[in-house]
């Protein structure tokens, strides 16, 4: 998680994303080499940042020496930076102010520059700042890993060749980048909320970072309803964090959660942000509609009180605003809860031949749930076992296998 913040500081100093990433990795390698012998410092993040900044300063010195060797020979390096390159000294001093939060958001906007195609903007930002691997990004977009890797390489090269300034865009430039920035924050949050791989079902640090960035964006663009819609969605979803995990870190699904453990302060903050989005008068966008869906759950004191009819209608609206196979899969769940599992199964069966969902574990997981509710236990068990094979998250795999095993137990008991 510190890597993204270090890269943001270095990119502002060096004006080069690729080199910033390399120096940040160098600092991490140095830590791996030294800390086993010397011990982890009291403030490891500060140690890493200091090492990385020193390396960046070395690079800046070498640049100046290369540009003007004769002048450099006559001065001490620090004096040279001050006298021969006052603009560079200002940039360095400004970057060393430890303004980590602003630097991070600034780099998000830089990586979402219009010079890059949308898919390149998002892939680069998720890799550098979200800390997501190329595999995780590929799964988020339902595309091959090699495709994502190529997008990232091309994006870095394009930024360098275009000499994009590493500064926050002016007010009139915010709009053209805002949609990509919101998408990045949304995807970072989603990876934190339901980790695509690994031993943990959630990655809370990613959720916290995405929510922090969202709140800053709401201050930068107070009249943009989708900014408030995204913040509302993240606030409400975050309210469930304590109830989503059992004592051993095992997942607890929405309908089984102890709602008394939901954070009411975050729910109120989310509902307030949703109200701001609604007051903008332009209608809710995709993030606002998702926040409205989350609000339906938040307002239900018991799972049985949930207004599934309204949720299904909201998913109908979302499928019109932002059509995608994943939205359609979520709509199937809402339809099943509002109108019965057979209705949901009909929607899901229409997705079985969608190429993007071929290896998406939630398709057989959802279908298995519908089949189980219809009493078709053998079919349901097969779907849940297939979902367990497809997921890369260990916690989710355990949960799916346990559900499949329960169906086997029920079947044996019936016989």
C-alpha positions in Angstrom: 0.0 0.0 0.0 2.9 2.4 0.6 4.1 1.8 -2.9 1.4 3.9 -4.5 2.1 6.9 -2.2 5.8 6.7 -2.9 5.3 6.5 -6.6 3.0 9.5 -6.5 5.7 11.6 -4.7 8.5 10.4 -7.1 6.4 11.0 -10.2 5.8 14.6 -9.1 9.6 15.1 -8.6 10.8 13.3 -11.8 7.9 13.9 -14.2 8.2 10.2 -15.3 5.8 7.5 -14.1 7.9 4.6 -15.3 11.1 5.8 -13.5 9.1 6.7 -10.4 7.8 3.1 -10.3 11.3 1.7 -10.7 12.7 3.8 -7.9 9.9 2.9 -5.6 10.6 -0.8 -6.3 14.3 -0.2 -5.6 13.4 1.2 -2.2 11.3 -1.8 -1.4 14.1 -4.2 -2.5 16.5 -2.3 -0.2 14.1 -2.8 2.7 13.9 -6.5 2.0 17.7 -6.6 2.0 18.3 -4.6 5.1 15.4 -5.1 7.5 16.0 -8.8 8.1 19.4 -7.8 9.7 18.6 -4.4 11.1 15.0 -4.9 12.0 11.9 -3.1 10.8 12.1 0.6 11.6 9.6 2.3 13.9 8.2 4.2 10.9 8.7 1.8 7.9 6.6 4.0 5.5 8.8 7.1 6.3 11.9 5.0 5.9 10.8 3.8 2.4 9.8 7.3 1.4 13.1 8.8 2.5 15.2 6.2 0.6 13.1 6.6 -2.5 13.3 10.4 -2.4 17.1 10.3 -2.0 17.3 8.1 -5.1 15.1 10.5 -7.0 17.3 13.4 -6.0 20.3 11.4 -7.3 18.5 11.1 -10.6 17.8 14.8 -10.8 21.4 15.5 -10.0 22.5 13.3 -12.8 20.1 14.9 -15.2 21.5 18.3 -14.4 25.0 17.1 -14.7 24.3 15.6 -18.1 22.6 18.7 -19.3 25.3 21.1 -18.2 28.5 19.4 -17.3 30.7 22.5 -17.3 28.3 24.4 -14.9 28.0 21.4 -12.7 31.8 21.0 -12.2 32.0 24.5 -10.7 29.3 24.1 -8.1 28.3 21.9 -5.3 25.3 19.9 -6.4 22.9 21.5 -4.0 24.1 24.9 -4.9 23.8 24.0 -8.6 20.2 23.0 -8.1 19.5 26.3 -6.4 21.4 28.6 -8.7 21.3 27.0 -12.1 17.9 25.5 -11.9 15.6 27.5 -9.5 12.5 26.1 -11.2 13.7 22.5 -10.5 14.5 23.3 -6.9 11.0 24.7 -6.4 9.5 21.5 -7.9 11.7 19.3 -5.7 11.0 21.3 -2.6 7.3 21.3 -3.4 7.3 17.5 -3.8 9.1 17.1 -0.5 6.4 18.7 1.5 5.0 15.3 2.4 1.7 16.2 0.8 1.0 12.5 0.2 -2.8 12.7 -0.2 -2.7 15.4 -2.8 0.2 13.8 -4.6 -1.7 10.5 -4.9 -4.8 12.1 -6.3 -2.7 14.3 -8.6 -1.1 11.2 -10.1 -4.6 9.6 -10.5 -5.5 12.6 -12.7 -2.2 12.5 -14.6 -2.7 8.8 -15.4 -6.2 9.6 -16.5 -5.0 12.2 -19.0 -7.0 12.5 -22.3 -3.9 11.6 -24.3 -4.4 8.0 -23.1 -7.3 5.8 -24.3 -9.8 5.1 -21.5 -8.8 1.5 -21.0 -5.1 2.5 -20.8 -5.9 5.2 -18.2 -7.7 2.8 -15.9 -5.3 -0.1 -16.3 -2.2 2.1 -15.5 -3.8 3.8 -12.5 -5.0 0.6 -11.0 -1.6 -0.9 -11.4 0.4 2.0 -10.0 -1.9 3.4 -7.4 -4.4 0.7 -6.6 -1.7 -1.9 -6.1 -3.6 -4.4 -8.2 -1.7 -7.0 -10.2 -2.3 -7.3 -14.0 -4.2 -10.5 -13.2 -6.6 -8.7 -10.9 -7.1 -5.9 -13.4 -7.8 -8.5 -16.1 -10.4 -10.2 -14.0 -12.1 -6.9 -13.2 -12.4 -6.2 -17.0 -13.0 -9.8 -18.0 -10.1 -9.6 -20.5 -6.9 -11.6 -21.0 -4.0 -10.7 -18.7 -1.7 -10.1 -21.7 -4.1 -7.4 -22.9 -3.9 -5.5 -19.6 -0.1 -5.8 -19.6 0.1 -4.3 -23.1 -2.2 -1.4 -22.1 0.0 -0.5 -19.1 3.2 -0.5 -21.2 1.6 1.6 -23.9 0.2 4.1 -21.4 3.5 4.7 -19.7 5.3 5.2 -23.0 2.6 7.6 -24.2 2.7 9.7 -21.1 6.5 10.0 -21.4 6.4 10.8 -25.1 3.7 13.4 -24.7 5.6 15.0 -21.8 2.4 15.3 -19.8 2.8 17.8 -16.9 2.6 16.2 -13.5 0.1 18.6 -12.0 -3.5 18.6 -11.0 -5.7 19.7 -14.0 -7.3 23.1 -14.0 -11.0 23.4 -13.1 -12.2 23.4 -16.7 -10.1 20.3 -17.4 -11.5 18.2 -14.5 -14.6 17.1 -16.4 -12.9 15.3 -19.3 -10.9 13.2 -16.8 -13.4 12.8 -14.1 -15.2 9.7 -15.5 -12.0 7.8 -15.7 -10.9 8.8 -12.2 -14.3 7.7 -10.8 -14.0 4.4 -12.6 -10.5 3.9 -11.1 -11.7 4.7 -7.6 -14.7 2.4 -8.0 -12.6 -0.6 -9.2 -10.0 -0.1 -6.4 -12.9 -0.1 -3.9 -14.4 -3.2 -5.5 -11.1 -5.1 -5.3 -10.9 -4.2 -1.6 -14.5 -5.1 -0.9 -14.4 -8.5 -2.5 -10.8 -9.5 -3.3 -10.4 -11.4 -6.5 -7.6 -13.6 -5.2 -5.6 -14.4 -2.1 -6.2 -15.6 1.4 -8.5 -12.8 2.5 -12.0 -12.1 1.3 -11.6 -8.3 1.9 -8.6 -5.9 1.5 -9.7 -3.1 3.9 -6.8 -0.8 3.1 -7.9 -0.6 -0.5 -11.5 0.3 0.6 -10.2 3.0 2.9 -7.9 4.5 0.2 -10.7 4.5 -2.4 -13.1 6.1 0.1 -10.6 8.7 1.1 -10.0 9.7 -2.6 -13.7 9.8 -3.2 -14.3 12.2 -0.4 -11.5 14.5 -1.7 -13.1 14.3 -5.2 -16.4 15.3 -3.7 -14.7 18.5 -2.4 -13.1 19.2 -5.8 -16.3 18.6 -7.8 -19.2 19.4 -5.4 -21.7 19.8 -8.2 -21.0 16.5 -10.0 -23.8 14.1 -9.0 -21.8 11.0 -9.9 -19.0 11.9 -7.5 -21.6 12.0 -4.7 -23.2 8.8 -6.0 -19.9 7.0 -5.9 -19.1 8.3 -2.4 -22.6 7.3 -1.2 -22.1 3.8 -2.6 -18.7 3.4 -0.9 -19.9 4.8 2.4 -22.9 2.5 2.6 -21.0 -0.6 1.4 -18.3 0.1 4.0 -20.9 0.2 6.7 -21.2 -3.6 6.5 -17.5 -4.3 6.8 -17.6 -5.6 10.4 -20.6 -7.8 9.7 -19.1 -9.4 6.5 -16.4 -11.4 8.2 -16.7 -14.1 10.9 -14.3 -14.5 13.8 -11.9 -16.5 11.6 -12.1 -14.2 8.6 -14.7 -16.4 6.9 -17.2 -14.6 4.6 -20.7 -13.8 5.9 -23.2 -13.2 3.0 -25.5 -10.2 3.0 -28.7 -11.9 4.0 -27.0 -13.7 6.9 -25.3 -10.7 8.4 -26.0 -9.3 11.9 -27.3 -5.9 10.9 -26.8 -4.5 14.4 -23.1 -4.5 13.5 -23.6 -2.2 10.5 -22.0 1.2 11.1 -24.8 3.6 11.3 -22.6 6.7 11.0 -21.3 5.5 7.6 -24.9 4.7 6.5 -26.0 8.2 7.4 -23.0 9.7 5.5 -23.9 7.5 2.5 -27.5 8.5 2.5 -26.5 12.2 2.8 -24.2 11.8 -0.2 -27.0 10.1 -2.1 -29.3 13.0 -1.3 -26.7 15.4 -2.7 -26.5 13.4 -5.9 -30.3 13.4 -6.2 -30.5 17.2 -5.6 -28.2 17.9 -8.5 -31.3 17.6 -10.7 -29.7 15.7 -13.6 -30.9 12.2 -12.6 -28.9 9.5 -11.0 -26.0 8.0 -13.1 -24.7 4.5 -12.7 -22.9 5.1 -9.4 -25.9 6.9 -8.0 -28.2 4.0 -9.0 -25.9 1.5 -7.3 -25.9 3.7 -4.2 -29.7 3.7 -4.3 -29.6 -0.1 -4.4 -27.2 -0.1 -1.4 -29.6 2.3 0.4 -32.5 -0.2 0.0 -30.4 -2.7 2.0 -29.3 -0.1 4.5 -32.8 1.0 5.3 -34.1 -2.6 5.9 -33.8 -3.4 9.6 -34.1 -7.1 8.8 -33.2 -9.0 5.7 -36.9 -9.9 5.3 -37.8 -6.2 5.1 -35.7 -5.6 2.0 -37.7 -4.0 -0.9 -36.6 -6.4 -3.6 -39.1 -5.1 -6.0 -37.5 -1.6 -5.9 -34.0 -3.2 -6.1 -35.1 -5.1 -9.2 -36.4 -1.9 -10.8 -33.2 -0.1 -10.0 -31.2 -2.8 -11.7 -33.4 -2.5 -14.7 -32.5 1.2 -14.8 -28.8 0.4 -14.2 -28.8 -2.1 -17.1 -30.0 0.8 -19.4 -27.4 3.3 -18.1 -24.4 0.9 -18.0 -25.2 -2.4 -19.7 -22.8 -5.2 -19.0 -22.9 -8.9 -18.3 -22.0 -8.4 -14.6 -24.9 -5.9 -14.2 -27.2 -8.4 -15.8 -26.0 -11.1 -13.4 -26.7 -8.9 -10.4 -30.1 -8.0 -11.9 -30.8 -11.8 -12.0 -30.3 -12.0 -8.3 -32.7 -9.1 -7.6 -35.3 -10.6 -9.9 -35.0 -14.0 -8.1 -35.6 -12.4 -4.8 -38.5 -10.3 -6.0 -40.2 -12.8 -8.3 -38.8 -16.2 -7.4 -35.8 -18.3 -8.3 -37.2 -19.5 -11.6 -37.5 -15.9 -12.9 -33.9 -15.3 -11.9 -32.7 -18.6 -13.5 -34.2 -17.5 -16.8 -32.2 -14.4 -16.7 -29.0 -16.2 -15.8 -29.5 -18.9 -18.5 -29.4 -16.1 -21.0 -25.9 -15.3 -19.9 -24.4 -18.8 -20.1 -23.0 -18.2 -23.6 -21.6 -14.8 -23.0 -17.8 -15.1 -23.7 -16.8 -12.5 -21.0 -18.4 -14.7 -18.3 -17.0 -18.0 -19.5 -14.5 -18.1 -16.5 -16.4 -15.8 -14.2 -17.0 -17.8 -11.0 -20.1 -15.8 -9.9 -22.1 -17.0 -12.9 -22.2 -20.7 -11.8 -22.3 -19.5 -8.1 -25.5 -17.5 -8.7 -27.0 -20.2 -10.9 -26.2 -22.8 -8.3 -28.1 -20.8 -5.7 -31.2 -20.6 -7.9 -31.1 -24.3 -8.6 -30.8 -25.1 -4.9 -33.8 -22.9 -4.1 -35.7 -24.8 -6.8 -34.8 -28.1 -5.1 -32.5 -29.2 -8.0 -29.7 -30.1 -5.7 -27.6 -32.3 -7.9 -27.4 -29.5 -10.6 -26.9 -26.9 -7.9 -24.0 -28.8 -6.4 -22.3 -29.2 -9.7 -22.5 -25.4 -10.4 -21.2 -24.5 -6.9 -18.2 -26.9 -7.3 -17.5 -25.4 -10.7 -17.6 -21.9 -9.1 -15.2 -23.1 -6.4 -12.8 -24.2 -9.1 -12.9 -20.9 -11.0 -12.5 -18.5 -8.0 -9.0 -17.4 -7.1 -10.0 -16.3 -3.6 -9.3 -18.9 -1.0 -12.0 -17.8 1.4 -14.6 -17.8 -1.3 -13.5 -21.2 -2.5 -14.0 -22.6 1.0 -17.5 -21.0 1.2 -18.6 -22.4 -2.1 -17.3 -25.9 -1.3 -19.1 -25.8 2.0 -22.4 -24.9 0.3 -21.9 -27.7 -2.2 -21.2 -30.1 0.6 -24.4 -29.1 2.4 -26.4 -29.9 -0.7 -24.7 -33.3 -0.9 -25.6 -33.9 2.8 -29.2 -32.9 2.2 -29.4 -35.2 -0.8 -28.1 -38.2 1.2 -30.4 -37.4 4.0 -33.4 -37.5 1.6 -32.4 -40.9 0.3 
